[in-house]
Amino acid sequence: MSSQQIELILSRQLADSLSIPVFLVDTNGTLLFYNEPAEEILGMRYEETGSMPPEEWSTKFQPQSNDGKILDPSELPLVQTLKEKTPSHGEFWIKSMNGEMLKISVTSYPIIGRPSRFLGAVALFWKSSNT
């Protein structure tokens, strides 16, 4: 990650110290990092998956609506943030790597560096209590 912008490096440092699950992506949507609390929900360590393109991470955990419909990647908050460069929020179901179906809430926001450079996005997520 040494060739990354300082704002991405600092975002990863922050994510690594938070107790809430965090996903960090660059402007292309490539997964740069997810923290230990995210590993617990997703059922796989970051060291096992490493960096992933958006086509992989947006479908790997089979995001689904309440009625079981597989969600198009464009419907995911993090993808919407990448496209619009604005915060986004949503709730949906995922299938963790250990096969457990979990309803999660996701809030994503853009990373804007100086001077007004779009550098990527962060998604915070947690198990939803509205199951």
URGI-V114518 format. One record per backbone hydrogen bond with DSSP energy under -0.5 kcal/mol. NH is the residue of the N-H (numbers start at 0). CO is the residue of the C=O. E is the energy in kcal/mol with one decimal. If there is no record, write none. Layout:
BEGIN
nh=NH co=CO e=E
nh=NH co=CO e=E
END
This chain:
BEGIN
nh=3 co=0 e=-1.8
nh=7 co=4 e=-0.8
nh=8 co=4 e=-2.0
nh=9 co=5 e=-2.9
nh=10 co=6 e=-1.9
nh=11 co=7 e=-2.2
nh=12 co=8 e=-2.2
nh=13 co=9 e=-2.6
nh=14 co=10 e=-2.7
nh=15 co=11 e=-2.4
nh=16 co=12 e=-0.8
nh=16 co=13 e=-1.2
nh=17 co=13 e=-0.6
nh=17 co=14 e=-1.0
nh=20 co=124 e=-0.7
nh=22 co=122 e=-2.5
nh=23 co=32 e=-2.4
nh=24 co=120 e=-2.6
nh=25 co=29 e=-1.8
nh=26 co=118 e=-0.6
nh=28 co=25 e=-1.9
nh=30 co=51 e=-3.3
nh=31 co=23 e=-3.4
nh=32 co=23 e=-1.5
nh=34 co=21 e=-1.5
nh=38 co=34 e=-1.9
nh=39 co=35 e=-1.7
nh=40 co=36 e=-1.3
nh=41 co=37 e=-3.1
nh=42 co=38 e=-2.1
nh=43 co=38 e=-0.8
nh=47 co=44 e=-1.2
nh=48 co=44 e=-1.3
nh=49 co=45 e=-3.7
nh=51 co=30 e=-0.6
nh=55 co=52 e=-1.3
nh=56 co=52 e=-2.0
nh=57 co=53 e=-2.2
nh=58 co=55 e=-1.1
nh=59 co=55 e=-2.4
nh=60 co=56 e=-0.6
nh=61 co=58 e=-2.0
nh=63 co=92 e=-2.9
nh=64 co=68 e=-2.6
nh=67 co=64 e=-2.0
nh=70 co=62 e=-3.0
nh=74 co=71 e=-2.6
nh=75 co=72 e=-1.9
nh=79 co=75 e=-2.4
nh=80 co=76 e=-2.5
nh=81 co=77 e=-2.0
nh=82 co=78 e=-2.1
nh=83 co=79 e=-3.0
nh=84 co=80 e=-2.5
nh=87 co=107 e=-2.0
nh=89 co=105 e=-2.1
nh=91 co=103 e=-2.1
nh=92 co=63 e=-3.0
nh=93 co=101 e=-2.6
nh=94 co=60 e=-3.1
nh=95 co=93 e=-0.6
nh=95 co=99 e=-2.9
nh=96 co=41 e=-3.1
nh=98 co=95 e=-2.2
nh=101 co=93 e=-2.7
nh=101 co=99 e=-0.5
nh=103 co=91 e=-3.2
nh=103 co=101 e=-0.6
nh=104 co=125 e=-2.5
nh=105 co=89 e=-3.1
nh=106 co=123 e=-2.8
nh=107 co=87 e=-2.9
nh=108 co=121 e=-2.4
nh=110 co=119 e=-2.9
nh=111 co=109 e=-0.7
nh=112 co=110 e=-0.6
nh=112 co=116 e=-3.6
nh=115 co=112 e=-0.8
nh=116 co=112 e=-1.3
nh=117 co=115 e=-0.5
nh=118 co=110 e=-2.9
nh=118 co=116 e=-0.5
nh=119 co=110 e=-0.8
nh=120 co=24 e=-2.0
nh=121 co=108 e=-2.6
nh=122 co=22 e=-2.4
nh=123 co=106 e=-3.2
nh=124 co=20 e=-2.0
nh=125 co=104 e=-1.8
nh=127 co=102 e=-3.4
nh=130 co=128 e=-1.1
END
